[in-house]
Amino acid sequence: MYMTLMGTVVIAGIVGYASERSGFTQNGIIPSIIICIGGAFLFYFVRVMFGIGFHSAGMNAIASSIGALIIVPFHWRK
């Protein structure tokens, strides 16, 4: 369980960094990584509590990171 959580954080960090370097977002590297890790934590705990998500923990981390990058910046921009 703890190794899955650490792997989720690592994958979320990589997705945040890659999305910033590829030009998918323009938040800055550190904010993008923080947004991705927050989304991955949220989705991980939803998966543990309710069993909602993909079968693979890696797919959960990637999907939740991309979802957080799409939702959070657009929610706060006007």
N, C-alpha and C positions, 0 to 999 in steps of 0.2 A: 504494500500500500504506500509506504513512504518513498520507495523507489519510483513508483508510478507518479507520485506528486512531484518529485524532483525532475523526472523526465518531462513532465508536462511543463514545468517552469523553463527548462532548457529549450524545449521546442518552441514555446511561446516567445522566448527571447530571440531566437533565431528568426522566427516569422516577423517579429517587430523590426529587427535590424534589416532583414531582406526587403521588407515592404518600404522602408524608408530609403534604402539605397537604390531600389528599382524605380522610385518616383511614384509609387502607388499612393503614398501619403506625403504631406509636407508639414508634419508636426514637429520634427526634430527626432534624432535617434533615441535619446533617453525617454521623452514622452511616449513615443510609439512602443518602446519596449515595456514601459510601465502599463500602458493601456492593454497590451497583449497579455501580460502576466496577470493583470486583474481579471480580464475576461476568462482566462484559462483557469484561474483559481475558482471563480464563480461556477463555471461549467463543471469542473472536477467535483466540487462539493454537491452540485445538483445530481451528478451521476452517482456519487456515493449514497446520497440520501434517498433518491427516488428511482434510480436505475434508468434514467432517461439519457439517451445518447447513442453514439455508435459503439460497435463492439470493440473497436481498437482505441486504446488510450491516445495513441498518436493522432488519429483522425479527430478525436475530440479536441485535442489541443490545437490543431491547425484550424479546424472549423470555428472554434470559439475565439481564437486570436483574430482571425479575419473578420468575424462578426463584430467583435469589439472595436476593431479599427474602423469599421464602416459606421457603426452606431454612435460611438462616443464623440468623435470630432464633428459630425454633422449635427448632432443634437445641440452642441454648444455654439456653433457658428450661426450667424444671422445673415 
